[in-house]
Amino acid sequence: MKKGIHPDNYRQVIFEDQGSGTRFLIGSTVVTEKTAKWDDGTEYPLYVVEISSASHPFYTGVKTTIDRAGRVEKFKNRALKAKK
């Protein structure tokens, strides 16, 4: 890597897919307070993501519905009220 072109906080970070549990070790500047151990026993900063290439339908070919905040239920309730 060229010296002096990357931010000071550029380091290896574990990105964990919340849906599939898959973890990736990637260089990043993302801010995080959590840490976790990687497969080699070294501790790295941890950043949890909702969707990655391990769970996104475009990459997996499997269509899934992600409803983390009850959005589908809210929509159905609004639709029922609108019909009345």
C-alpha positions as a printed Julia matrix, in Angstrom:
84×3 Matrix{Float64}:
   0.0     0.0    0.0
   1.16    3.53  -0.73
   2.11    5.51   2.36
   0.1     8.61   3.28
  -2.97    8.05   1.08
  -5.16    6.14   3.55
  -6.93    7.62   6.61
  -5.32    7.03  10.0
  -8.14    4.75  11.15
  -7.81    2.32   8.19
  -7.53   -1.19   9.66
  -8.84   -4.76   9.35
 -12.5    -5.06  10.47
 -14.8    -8.07  10.8
 -18.12   -7.51   9.03
 -20.79   -9.96  10.27
 -23.98  -10.59   8.3
 -26.84  -10.53  10.8
 -29.08  -12.74   8.68
 -26.7   -15.54   7.69
 -23.99  -15.25  10.34
 -21.29  -15.09   7.65
 -18.23  -13.03   8.59
 -15.76  -11.19   6.35
 -12.38   -9.69   7.32
 -11.89   -6.54   5.25
  -9.84   -3.36   5.48
 -12.12   -0.44   6.45
 -12.43    2.9    8.24
 -15.89    2.15   9.67
 -16.37    3.31  13.28
 -17.31    0.54  15.71
 -17.14   -0.12  19.44
 -17.49   -3.93  19.4
 -14.67   -6.42  18.93
 -14.56  -10.12  18.09
 -11.99  -12.85  17.53
 -11.25  -13.99  13.99
 -10.5   -17.62  13.04
  -6.77  -17.15  13.74
  -7.47  -15.99  17.32
  -6.64  -12.32  16.66
  -9.14   -9.75  17.97
 -10.49   -7.21  15.46
 -13.17   -4.49  15.5
 -16.62   -5.93  14.68
 -19.33   -4.29  12.55
 -22.73   -6.0   12.13
 -24.61   -5.51   8.83
 -28.18   -6.54   7.96
 -27.47   -7.71   4.41
 -24.3    -8.77   2.61
 -23.48  -10.85  -0.45
 -24.03  -13.93   1.74
 -27.72  -13.15   2.29
 -28.77  -10.78  -0.53
 -31.14  -12.42  -3.05
 -29.14  -11.09  -6.03
 -26.1   -13.14  -4.97
 -27.83  -16.16  -3.42
 -30.62  -16.63  -5.98
 -33.04  -17.18  -3.09
 -35.86  -14.7   -2.6
 -36.31  -13.79   1.07
 -38.38  -11.24   2.91
 -36.6    -9.28   5.6
 -38.98   -7.73   8.11
 -36.9    -6.46  11.0
 -39.22   -3.66  12.1
 -42.69   -5.09  11.44
 -43.09   -3.06   8.26
 -45.23   -5.68   6.55
 -47.66   -5.81   9.49
 -47.91   -2.02   9.54
 -48.68   -1.99   5.82
 -51.36   -4.68   6.18
 -53.0    -2.76   9.04
 -53.07    0.44   6.98
 -54.54   -1.43   4.01
 -57.32   -2.89   6.18
 -58.17    0.56   7.57
 -58.26    2.01   4.06
 -60.77   -0.61   2.92
 -63.17    0.21   5.79
